Amino acid sequence: MENAVLTIQDVSKRFGHYQALDHVSLTIRRGDVYALVGENGAGKTTLMRMITGLSPISQGAIVLLGENARHYQMALSRIGAVIETPAAFDKLTVAQNLRLTAIQHGVTRDADIEDAIGFVGLTAKRDVKAKNLSLGQRQRLGLATAILAHPDFLILDEPINGLDPTGIVEFRELLHRLNVEKQTTILISSHILSELYQVATRFGFLHHGTIIKEVTRAALDAENSGGLQVTVDDAAKAAQVLDAAGLKGLHVSDDQHLTLAGAAADSAAVNRLLVQAGVAVVGIRVRTTSLEDYYTRLLASKEDAQ
């Protein structure tokens, strides 16, 4: 497929009697920040390990940067990955860890090492041994290691686990810069769905080893709209006016608040109807539900269909 960085077709993986992946198919296009969403044991790490060649393919096909996973030639040299715990040699400093990675990847310029250290915000820690870094700093070192060779594709498995709120925000900004400034395509997983929502452009929902849905950020927002929340001086009268106009999904919360469910409600039209009917409108705002709510509803609908 044109502009496809990664194509996974009908991939399955079994460990004994346990079906870790079951006929998984997905495509990640150039420029995507693709969020892989799923519960513990859904198969996210297993899939990432198969993409990077750390786990053999039992069934199906993976094409990474134009090369089949069974016969990688150059593809792995063009990706960066942090899967599970970021690896670092505790007795080596930040700079020494990156120098070792540079040798492994054939990176010869010292400037590339310093650029990677600076990009992830570890300049002040470049001569500190890895064992003396905080968890957030080790995560940054892992990211620096992954981006040192200027990868076209970056795979990050739970990169913000254990970070404090400030660290999470800073890591989010780093991912945005990687995607926008360095044109890096990213595959990322995390249990912190609110953060995935902040950075991702596309989402793949993995449940019991199966992709149950893929959706773009724009399509998710359209599906996930909670409608309008309206504050007025007389909610009962406002409800009568809107009901008479044929608007659906009305719910009166109290004397001054009502909601219109769904994405179809037009705030300007609602405001106009109410004002013309003599209802004082205090405020109208779009109410959206969270990615967590969307995921929960998606799983519920999947279970109901079975």
N, C-alpha and C positions, 0 to 999 in steps of 0.2 A: 504493500500500500504506500502511495506517495506520502512523503514526510513522516512515515512511521519510524520511530526510534526503536520501539519494541513491539513485537507481535507475538502473542501467545495463543496457540490454537489447540484446543482439546487436550490440555495437559492434566494428567492424573498422577497421583503419587500415593502409594500405600506403604505403611510400615507394619508388617505382619497383618493383623486383622483390622488395623486402624486406617481408615481412608482419610488421609490428610488433605488431598486435593481431588476434586471430582469433576473432570471435564471442564477445566477452567479455560476461558477464552477472553482476551482483552487486547486492546491496542493503545499504546501511548504515543502520541504524536509530538513532533518537534515543538518545543516551547511550552509543553504542558507542565504543570505541577500537579501530578496525579496522586490523589490521596487514596490509599488502600485502607478501607474501614472494615473492622471486624472484631468479634469478641476474641478472648483468649482461646487459642486452639483452632481458630478459624482457618489457619493455613498461611497467614501473611509472611511469617519468617521463612517457612518452607518454600514458598514461591520465590522469595528474594534469593534464597540460597541456590535454587535451581537456575535462576537467571544468571547468577554470577559463576556458575559451574562448581559451586561448593557441594552440590547434591546432584546426583545423576538423574536424568529424565527417564522415567519408566514408560510413559505413554504421552504422545502428542509431540508438538514442535514449538520451539522458541527461536525466534529470529531477532537478534540484537544487532542494531546498526548494520543491517544487511547480511549478517552472517548467522548460519545455523548454530545453535548452541552445542550440537554434537561435534561440530568441526570449527570452533572458534579459531581464527587466525589473528586478527588485529582488534576485534571488538572489545575484549577485556582490557586492552591497554588504553581504550578511549572512555572508560567509565571509572567512577569513584564510588566506593561503597563503605558504609558503616552499618554492619549487621550485628545485632545483639550488642554486646559490650564493646565500646571503642578500645582498640588494642594500642598499647603503648608500653615501652620499656621503662619501668619505674626508675631505674638508676641513670637513665639518660635525660638530659634536659629537653625542653621543647624543641630547641633548634637542632639538637643531636638526633632526636626522633625523626624530625623532618628530613634531615640530611640522609639518614638511613633509607627513608622512603624514596628520596630523590634518586639514590643509587639504584634501588630496585626498579624504578620506573625510567631510568635513563635520563633524568633531569639533571643537567650539568650547570645551570646558572644559579649562583648564590642568590641572585636577585629574585628568582622564583620562590625560593624558600622564605626570604624576607617578606615578599608580597603576600604569601599565604599566611604567615604569622600576623602581619598587619591587618589583613582582611578579616580575620576572625577575632581581632582585638586582643592578641596575646603578646604584643611587643614588649610590654613591661615584664612579662613572664618568660621571655625567650631563653634565659639562662637558668630557669628553675627546673629542678628535676620533676619528672612526671608524678612521682610518688607524693610530692608536696603540693600538687594542684588540687583545687576543689573539684567537686563533681562537675560543676558547670564549665570549669576551665578544661577538664579532661574531655568533655563533650566538644568544646571548641577545638582542642587539639585533634580529636578524631575527625572533625570536619576539615581542618587544615590539611590533614593527611590525605583525605579523600579528594580534595580539590587541587592538590599540589601540581598534578600533571595536566591541569586545565581540561577536565573531562567534558565530553559532550553530554554525558548522562550520569546522574548522581542518584544513588539508591541509599535511602536513610531509613533504618528500622528503629522506631521508637527513639528518635534523637533528643527529645526533650524530657524524657523520663528523669525525675529527680531534680529538675531545675526549679529554682525559686521563681516567683512571678517576674522579677526583673530579668532573670536569665532567659525565661521563655520569650519575653518581648524582644530581647536583643537577638535571640536565635531566629525568631520570625523575621526580623529585619534583615539578617544575614541571608536567609533563604530567598527573600524578595530580591535582594541585590544580586545574588547568584543567577536568578532566573532572568531578571531584567537587564542587568549590566553585562553579565558574562554569557547570556543566552544559553544557560544550562537547563536542560530538561531534567525534571526531578520526579522520582517515585518515592513517596514518603508514607510511613504508617505511624500512628500514634493512638493511644487510648484517650488523649485529651482532644475530643472532637471539636471543641470550640476553637482550638488552635489550628486544626486541620482546615476548618472552615475559613479562617483568616488568610491562609496561604494558598489553598488549592484552587485550580481552575477546572479540574474534573475529578469525579469521585467514582470509585469502584467499590461496591459493597459485597464483602466476602462473608459467607455464612455457611458453617459446616463444610468448608472446602469447596464451595460453589459460589461463583459470581451471580448474585441475584439481581443486580441492577448496576448499570453505568449511567452517569448523568453529568452534564456540564454544570458549572456553578450557576449560570443564568437559568437553566432549566430547573435546577434544584430550588432556586429562589422563587421561581414562578409557582412551583408545586407546593412550596413550603410557606407560602404567604398565609398569614392568619387573618387577613382582611383588614378592616378599619376599626379603630377604637374611637368612639365619638363621645365627647363630653358636652352636655347641653344643660339648659335650665329646667327642662321638663322631658325626662326620658320617655315617659308614657306617651305623651303627645308626639314626640319625635318618632317613636315606633309606629304609631298610627299613620303618620305621613309617609314614612318609608315603605310600610306594608302596602299602602294604597298605591304607591308608585311601582309596585311589583318587585321590589328588592327582596331577595331571599337571604336566609341565614341570619335573621335578626335574633339578637339575644339581649335582653335588658338586665343589666347587672344590679342597678339600684336606681334611685330617683334621678341621677344625673349622668349615668354612664350606660352606653349600649355598644354592642359590637355587631359588625357585619362580616360574616365569615366568607372566605374565598378571595380569589385574586381579581374578581371581575368588578368589584365596587370601585367607582370613580369618586375620589374625595371631593373634587370640584363640583360634580353633579349632586352629591349628597349635601354638601354645604348649601348649594343654591336652593334645593328643594326645601330644606329646613328653614332657611332665612325667609323664603317667600311665604312659608306657612306661619311665620311669626315665632319660630323657635329660635331662641338665642343660642348660637353655637360658641362654646368656650374653646374647643379645640378638636382637631381631627388628626390622628396619626396612623400611619401604617403599622400594623402589628404583625411581626414575623415570629415564627416559632424557631427553635434552635435545631442544629444538626442532630443533636441527641434525640429530640422529639421525632424528627424525620426518620432517623434510624430505627427508633423503637416502633413507630407505626409501620415501617417497611417490614420489620421482622414479624410483627403481629399479623399483617396481611399475608405474609408467606406462610405462617403457621395455620391461619384460617383456611388457606387454599389447599392445604394438605389433608 
